[in-house]
Amino acid sequence: MERGPLIRILQEMEGTDLELDLIISGQVKALEIRNVEKALELHSSQGISIRTRQNQIWVDASLVAAAYQARSDGG
């Protein structure tokens, strides 16, 4: 996955209660990201820094095979 679409998704999550699961190549379990406070592009071509209330996470977007988010049906 390229960094552009992923960083836009993460930035739209800032300050919301949305959760995002990332499937990382070679991993059995998805990486769950929630409570995003800030998402920034790193100097590397695919690097992303994600600050959540609980963690600081660094992701190489080129290793992300899929991303999915529970959809809100409104209401």
HELIX and SHEET records of a PDB file:
HELIX    1   1 ARG A    3  MET A   13  1                                  11    
HELIX    2   2 ALA A   61  LEU A   63  5                                   3    
SHEET    1   A 3 LEU A  31  ARG A  34  0                                        
SHEET    2   A 3 GLU A  19  ILE A  24 -1                                        
SHEET    3   A 3 VAL A  64  TYR A  68 -1                                        
SHEET    1   B 3 VAL A  36  GLU A  41  0                                        
SHEET    2   B 3 GLY A  47  THR A  52 -1                                        
SHEET    3   B 3 GLN A  56  ASP A  60 -1                                        
END                                                                             
